[in-house]
Amino acid sequence: MATVAAQISSRGANLIAVIADEDTVTGFLLAGVGNVDLRRKTNYLLVDSKTTVKTIEETFRDFTTREDIAVILISQYIANMIRLTIDAYSNPIPAILEIPSKDHPYDPSQDSILSRVKHMFSGEPASASSRQ
């Protein structure tokens, strides 16, 4: 655990990024999560019906390479749109957390990160734990 903390502090990672629907992003912004840097880059993406999967994937990749982001919160239904990209991501920092949204409840069986955690602690194959 100390290694992850050391990675976060050495990277200067101190932000939470959000990829979600309007209500979820607004809630996190009101809680003080929002940030706009000097280049006018934000740490959130508001996804609506006009947002393309390509835009979501590009934003996810951007967030995972930024040195200032420690955690990425993504609504699970949006994560399902880019599931292959999320499954291919394996770095511990930034951590990826799938969250529910107002109109889409959380389904643990679809969460690939939770599946990896179950695999680590149970010893069973990741594919088997995701079917439970």
Backbone as CSV, one residue per row, in Angstrom:
resi,resn,N_x,N_y,N_z,CA_x,CA_y,CA_z,C_x,C_y,C_z
1,MET,0.813,-1.189,0.000,0.000,0.000,0.000,0.860,1.258,0.000
2,ALA,1.975,1.213,0.718,2.869,2.362,0.757,3.418,2.660,-0.633
3,THR,3.573,1.637,-1.457,4.083,1.842,-2.803,3.115,2.667,-3.640
4,VAL,1.828,2.388,-3.535,0.824,3.149,-4.282,0.817,4.594,-3.805
5,ALA,0.898,4.809,-2.498,0.944,6.173,-1.954,2.178,6.899,-2.455
6,ALA,3.292,6.201,-2.533,4.521,6.802,-3.041,4.374,7.156,-4.519
7,GLN,3.704,6.287,-5.278,3.476,6.570,-6.695,2.617,7.817,-6.866
8,ILE,1.587,7.935,-6.044,0.700,9.088,-6.143,1.462,10.364,-5.822
9,SER,2.225,10.366,-4.725,2.933,11.582,-4.340,4.054,11.911,-5.314
10,SER,4.729,10.906,-5.870,5.811,11.181,-6.822,5.268,11.704,-8.147
11,ARG,4.068,11.327,-8.499,3.439,11.810,-9.731,2.815,13.175,-9.551
12,GLY,2.578,13.580,-8.328,1.864,14.826,-8.096,0.380,14.672,-8.357
13,ALA,-0.091,13.430,-8.339,-1.491,13.153,-8.629,-2.339,13.525,-7.424
14,ASN,-3.257,14.450,-7.643,-4.117,14.858,-6.533,-5.543,15.153,-6.966
15,LEU,-5.872,14.859,-8.200,-7.210,15.159,-8.710,-8.034,13.895,-8.900
16,ILE,-9.338,14.079,-8.809,-10.303,13.047,-9.181,-10.917,13.499,-10.497
17,ALA,-10.911,12.625,-11.490,-11.536,12.918,-12.775,-12.887,12.214,-12.817
18,VAL,-13.828,12.786,-13.569,-15.177,12.228,-13.654,-15.608,12.153,-15.119
19,ILE,-16.116,10.992,-15.511,-16.741,10.807,-16.821,-18.140,10.295,-16.526
20,ALA,-19.139,11.151,-16.727,-20.490,10.771,-16.309,-21.532,11.660,-16.971
21,ASP,-22.798,11.380,-16.629,-23.928,12.154,-17.118,-23.973,13.509,-16.411
22,GLU,-24.855,14.377,-16.860,-24.927,15.739,-16.341,-25.170,15.810,-14.833
23,ASP,-26.122,15.036,-14.326,-26.424,15.088,-12.895,-25.236,14.653,-12.045
24,THR,-24.568,13.600,-12.462,-23.424,13.087,-11.698,-22.263,14.069,-11.731
25,VAL,-21.937,14.575,-12.911,-20.843,15.548,-13.025,-21.163,16.795,-12.212
26,THR,-22.394,17.291,-12.314,-22.795,18.474,-11.552,-22.629,18.243,-10.054
27,GLY,-23.044,17.093,-9.577,-22.895,16.771,-8.156,-21.444,16.793,-7.712
28,PHE,-20.569,16.196,-8.503,-19.155,16.196,-8.143,-18.546,17.592,-8.244
29,LEU,-18.972,18.370,-9.221,-18.473,19.743,-9.323,-18.919,20.568,-8.118
30,LEU,-20.155,20.395,-7.690,-20.645,21.109,-6.504,-19.902,20.662,-5.240
31,ALA,-19.400,19.428,-5.239,-18.638,18.926,-4.095,-17.181,19.409,-4.128
32,GLY,-16.804,20.105,-5.184,-15.463,20.677,-5.247,-14.444,19.869,-6.017
33,VAL,-14.885,18.896,-6.797,-13.963,18.043,-7.527,-13.426,18.721,-8.792
34,GLY,-14.153,19.672,-9.350,-13.795,20.276,-10.634,-12.486,21.030,-10.622
35,ASN,-11.786,20.963,-11.760,-10.530,21.681,-11.923,-10.360,22.051,-13.392
36,VAL,-9.868,23.252,-13.628,-9.503,23.697,-14.965,-8.071,24.203,-14.856
37,ASP,-7.153,23.610,-15.660,-5.757,24.019,-15.558,-5.464,25.223,-16.452
38,LEU,-4.212,25.633,-16.508,-3.824,26.822,-17.271,-4.085,26.672,-18.767
39,ARG,-4.089,25.437,-19.247,-4.370,25.191,-20.674,-5.861,25.014,-20.932
40,ARG,-6.675,25.279,-19.905,-8.128,25.182,-19.949,-8.610,23.752,-20.134
41,LYS,-7.803,22.781,-19.677,-8.202,21.372,-19.690,-8.918,21.080,-18.383
42,THR,-10.047,20.401,-18.493,-10.829,20.066,-17.303,-10.532,18.632,-16.866
43,ASN,-10.991,18.301,-15.680,-10.840,16.935,-15.168,-12.180,16.200,-15.173
44,TYR,-13.058,16.584,-16.080,-14.354,15.919,-16.181,-14.845,15.944,-17.621
45,LEU,-15.690,14.973,-17.938,-16.374,14.926,-19.230,-17.835,14.689,-18.954
46,LEU,-18.657,15.607,-19.412,-20.099,15.483,-19.295,-20.593,14.741,-20.536
47,VAL,-21.139,13.553,-20.334,-21.591,12.705,-21.440,-23.093,12.860,-21.608
48,ASP,-23.505,13.188,-22.830,-24.927,13.250,-23.150,-25.169,12.468,-24.433
49,SER,-26.355,12.572,-24.986,-26.714,11.782,-26.168,-25.881,12.151,-27.400
50,LYS,-25.267,13.322,-27.405,-24.463,13.769,-28.547,-22.990,13.391,-28.413
51,THR,-22.580,12.906,-27.262,-21.179,12.548,-27.039,-20.881,11.226,-27.731
52,THR,-19.842,11.215,-28.542,-19.492,9.995,-29.276,-18.641,9.067,-28.409
53,VAL,-18.666,7.789,-28.750,-17.843,6.799,-28.053,-16.370,7.158,-28.235
54,LYS,-16.020,7.654,-29.397,-14.630,8.066,-29.668,-14.196,9.160,-28.683
55,THR,-15.053,10.123,-28.435,-14.742,11.196,-27.495,-14.549,10.645,-26.089
56,ILE,-15.405,9.711,-25.700,-15.290,9.101,-24.371,-13.968,8.346,-24.259
57,GLU,-13.628,7.557,-25.272,-12.370,6.809,-25.268,-11.165,7.742,-25.216
58,GLU,-11.179,8.800,-26.021,-10.065,9.753,-26.032,-9.909,10.443,-24.681
59,THR,-11.016,10.812,-24.063,-10.961,11.448,-22.753,-10.436,10.475,-21.707
60,PHE,-10.907,9.236,-21.741,-10.418,8.221,-20.804,-8.912,8.045,-20.960
61,ARG,-8.438,7.904,-22.187,-6.999,7.743,-22.424,-6.223,8.971,-21.948
62,ASP,-6.776,10.152,-22.191,-6.128,11.381,-21.726,-6.032,11.393,-20.201
63,PHE,-7.130,11.079,-19.529,-7.137,11.068,-18.060,-6.145,10.045,-17.502
64,THR,-6.015,8.889,-18.153,-5.110,7.857,-17.635,-3.644,8.206,-17.846
65,THR,-3.350,9.161,-18.696,-1.958,9.558,-18.926,-1.584,10.852,-18.222
66,ARG,-2.553,11.555,-17.689,-2.251,12.811,-16.989,-1.592,12.529,-15.644
67,GLU,-0.562,13.296,-15.339,0.191,13.124,-14.098,-0.561,13.636,-12.873
68,ASP,-1.545,14.508,-13.072,-2.219,15.140,-11.934,-3.486,14.410,-11.492
69,ILE,-3.836,13.312,-12.142,-5.068,12.585,-11.808,-4.733,11.290,-11.064
70,ALA,-5.363,11.114,-9.901,-5.137,9.923,-9.077,-6.269,8.906,-9.200
71,VAL,-7.499,9.379,-9.452,-8.675,8.511,-9.514,-9.565,8.980,-10.659
72,ILE,-10.109,8.028,-11.398,-11.095,8.337,-12.430,-12.401,7.664,-12.038
73,LEU,-13.444,8.460,-11.853,-14.787,7.946,-11.597,-15.523,7.941,-12.933
74,ILE,-16.096,6.814,-13.275,-16.826,6.716,-14.540,-18.143,5.992,-14.287
75,SER,-19.221,6.564,-14.791,-20.528,5.908,-14.661,-20.469,4.568,-15.370
76,GLN,-21.021,3.547,-14.728,-20.892,2.195,-15.254,-21.485,2.048,-16.656
77,TYR,-22.612,2.694,-16.924,-23.196,2.537,-18.258,-22.301,3.171,-19.321
78,ILE,-21.540,4.185,-18.954,-20.586,4.791,-19.886,-19.360,3.890,-20.016
79,ALA,-18.928,3.316,-18.911,-17.802,2.371,-18.946,-18.121,1.200,-19.875
80,ASN,-19.375,0.766,-19.899,-19.770,-0.324,-20.786,-19.605,0.049,-22.256
81,MET,-19.708,1.334,-22.578,-19.525,1.788,-23.957,-18.072,1.641,-24.409
82,ILE,-17.137,1.721,-23.457,-15.714,1.630,-23.784,-15.070,0.477,-23.007
83,ARG,-15.815,-0.581,-22.800,-15.374,-1.695,-21.959,-14.019,-2.252,-22.385
84,LEU,-13.777,-2.415,-23.673,-12.502,-2.972,-24.130,-11.333,-2.061,-23.742
85,THR,-11.531,-0.770,-23.825,-10.481,0.182,-23.442,-10.212,0.108,-21.946
86,ILE,-11.265,0.027,-21.155,-11.104,-0.062,-19.700,-10.449,-1.383,-19.323
87,ASP,-10.862,-2.474,-19.952,-10.279,-3.779,-19.654,-8.787,-3.827,-20.010
88,ALA,-8.384,-3.080,-21.021,-6.981,-3.063,-21.435,-6.117,-2.230,-20.489
89,TYR,-6.722,-1.355,-19.708,-5.984,-0.502,-18.771,-5.627,-1.313,-17.532
90,SER,-4.346,-1.317,-17.162,-3.935,-2.150,-16.025,-3.094,-1.421,-14.982
91,ASN,-2.832,-0.145,-15.145,-2.026,0.579,-14.166,-2.821,0.856,-12.892
92,PRO,-2.136,0.878,-11.749,-2.859,1.145,-10.502,-3.202,2.622,-10.307
93,ILE,-2.436,3.507,-10.943,-2.660,4.942,-10.814,-2.773,5.530,-12.208
94,PRO,-3.803,6.235,-12.535,-4.965,6.496,-11.710,-5.859,5.265,-11.575
95,ALA,-6.458,5.156,-10.420,-7.403,4.075,-10.151,-8.715,4.365,-10.877
96,ILE,-9.344,3.340,-11.381,-10.616,3.472,-12.099,-11.723,2.917,-11.212
97,LEU,-12.744,3.722,-10.956,-13.893,3.278,-10.174,-15.161,3.491,-10.979
98,GLU,-15.929,2.432,-11.143,-17.212,2.524,-11.834,-18.286,2.842,-10.807
99,ILE,-19.102,3.827,-11.121,-20.122,4.298,-10.184,-21.505,4.249,-10.836
100,PRO,-22.556,4.197,-10.030,-23.920,4.224,-10.596,-24.284,5.641,-11.019
101,SER,-25.338,5.743,-11.775,-25.900,7.055,-12.101,-27.392,7.019,-11.759
102,LYS,-28.006,8.154,-11.835,-29.418,8.258,-11.448,-30.315,7.299,-12.239
103,ASP,-30.078,7.190,-13.526,-30.939,6.379,-14.387,-30.409,4.975,-14.661
104,HIS,-29.201,4.669,-14.201,-28.579,3.378,-14.475,-27.976,2.834,-13.182
105,PRO,-28.628,1.858,-12.543,-28.104,1.308,-11.281,-26.789,0.550,-11.517
106,TYR,-26.024,0.428,-10.461,-24.743,-0.280,-10.505,-24.979,-1.783,-10.557
107,ASP,-24.272,-2.478,-11.436,-24.353,-3.929,-11.559,-22.954,-4.505,-11.356
108,PRO,-22.677,-5.091,-10.198,-21.333,-5.599,-9.915,-20.834,-6.627,-10.933
109,SER,-21.736,-7.352,-11.572,-21.309,-8.372,-12.535,-20.706,-7.760,-13.798
110,GLN,-20.957,-6.482,-14.047,-20.405,-5.822,-15.227,-19.110,-5.071,-14.935
111,ASP,-18.725,-4.959,-13.685,-17.562,-4.169,-13.282,-16.285,-4.982,-13.450
112,SER,-15.492,-4.653,-14.468,-14.271,-5.421,-14.736,-13.218,-5.208,-13.657
113,ILE,-13.190,-4.049,-13.031,-12.222,-3.788,-11.968,-12.558,-4.660,-10.748
114,LEU,-13.834,-4.711,-10.393,-14.261,-5.568,-9.284,-13.937,-7.028,-9.589
115,SER,-14.092,-7.427,-10.831,-13.769,-8.786,-11.243,-12.284,-9.074,-11.013
116,ARG,-11.422,-8.109,-11.335,-9.981,-8.281,-11.114,-9.664,-8.405,-9.627
117,VAL,-10.322,-7.600,-8.816,-10.091,-7.644,-7.368,-10.512,-9.000,-6.815
118,LYS,-11.689,-9.480,-7.229,-12.149,-10.794,-6.775,-11.149,-11.872,-7.173
119,HIS,-10.630,-11.757,-8.382,-9.647,-12.727,-8.875,-8.389,-12.702,-8.008
120,MET,-7.917,-11.529,-7.650,-6.698,-11.399,-6.840,-6.857,-12.048,-5.472
121,PHE,-8.024,-11.881,-4.862,-8.216,-12.370,-3.505,-8.779,-13.785,-3.408
122,SER,-9.373,-14.282,-4.483,-9.978,-15.610,-4.405,-9.163,-16.687,-5.096
123,GLY,-8.328,-16.277,-6.033,-7.540,-17.257,-6.762,-8.271,-17.881,-7.927
124,GLU,-9.550,-17.543,-8.096,-10.289,-18.090,-9.227,-10.065,-17.212,-10.451
125,PRO,-10.247,-17.737,-11.650,-10.046,-16.950,-12.863,-10.955,-15.734,-12.898
126,ALA,-10.445,-14.637,-13.448,-11.218,-13.393,-13.510,-12.507,-13.584,-14.292
127,SER,-12.491,-14.404,-15.314,-13.702,-14.626,-16.105,-14.773,-15.346,-15.309
128,ALA,-14.364,-16.249,-14.414,-15.344,-16.985,-13.607,-15.971,-16.086,-12.578
129,SER,-15.178,-15.183,-11.974,-15.745,-14.316,-10.943,-16.664,-13.263,-11.538
130,SER,-16.463,-12.904,-12.807,-17.353,-11.908,-13.400,-18.714,-12.488,-13.754
131,ARG,-18.827,-13.832,-13.790,-20.112,-14.458,-14.089,-20.992,-14.598,-12.865
132,GLN,-20.453,-14.411,-11.686,-21.242,-14.598,-10.463,-22.178,-13.467,-10.241
